[in-house]
Amino acid sequence: MKTITLSAAALLVAMSATAQADGIKFAGEVAYSLESESFVAEVGPSINMYGLSIDPRMHTALDGTDPSFTGTSVELGYGLSESLSAFGKVSTDEDLSYEDLSVGVRFNF
C-alpha cells in the first residue's frame, strides 16, 4: 500500500510541474510525518496576476489507508522585490470553521 501511496505522491508532484496555463498552475505538497507515521498533503490551484498570487489549498491526511479532510487555507501574496514578498494566510479546520490568520514576509537569496 505504501508503494501505491508513494507512486500517487510522485505523480501528483509531476503533474504540478506541467499543469500550467495563463498564470494558473496546479500546486501541491506531500510530506511524511515520522512521529505520527502518516502522510499529509495539500493541493490546489496557484493563480498569479498583476503581481498578486492567490493560493487556495485543501489539506488532507492519510493514516494507513484512511484519508481524512483536515481543512483548507487561502494565501494571498504580493512580490515586493525579486527576493522579498509579503503574504497573508487564512486557514480553516475540517468543519470549515475559522482556525488561524497569519501575515508575514518571505525572502530568498
N, C-alpha and C positions, 0 to 999 in steps of 0.2 A: 504493500500500500504506500509505503514511503517513496518507492520508486515512481509510482504514478503521481504522487503529490509533487515530487521534485521535478518531474517532467512537465507537469502543468505550470509550475512556477517558472521554469526555463522558457516555456512557450509564451507565457504572459510577458516576460521581460523582452523576448524577441519581438513580439507584436508591438510593444511600446516603442521600440526603436524604429519601426517602419510605418506606423499608422499616424500620418500627419497630413494636413492639408489646410491651407488658408488660415494659419495662425491657430488651428485647433489640433492638439495632439492627444494621444491616449497615454496616460502615465499610470504607473503602479509601483508598488514596493511589496516584496515578500521577505519576511525575516523569520528565523527560527529562534525561539527563546530557549536557552539551555536550562534555565531554572524551572520553568513551567512545562518544558518539553512539548511545546505546541508551536504551530505556525501562526503568524499574524500577517494580514495583508490589507493593503489599501489600494483602491483603484478608482479611476475617474478621468474625465477629460481635463486638459490644460488649455486654457484659452488665453491667447496673447493678442492684445490690440491697444493701439495708442499708448504704448509704454506701460500698460497695466497687465498683470497676469491674474487670472481668476482660476482657482483650482478647487472644484468641489470633489470630495472623496467619500467613498463608502468604506467602512472598516469592518473586517471580519476576523475571526479566529478559527483555527482548525485544531481541535484537540482529538487526536486519533483520527477517526473518520467522520466526526460530527462537526460540521461547520456551523458557526453561530455569528449572527449580526451583532456587532458591538457598538455601532454608532456611525455618525457622519461628521464631516468638517468642511468648511469652506474657507479658503485662504485668498486674500487679495494682496497683491504685491505691486510695488512701484520701484522701478530702477532709478536710483539717484545718480549713479555713475556706472562705469563699466564694472567696477568691483564692489559696489555698495547698493543695497536695496532695502527698502522699508516694507514691512508686512503687518497684516492683522489677520488673525485666525479665530473663527468661532467654531466650537465643536459641541456635539450633542451626544447623549448616551443612546443605548439601544431602544429606549422608548421615545426617542427624538425630543427629549427634554433638554433644555439648556444645560451645558456642563461647564464650559470654560471659554474665556476670551483671552487671547494672547496678542501682544504687539511687540515688535522688535525690529532689529536690523540684521541683515546678513552681509557678510563680506567674503571675498575670495581674492587670492593673490595669484 
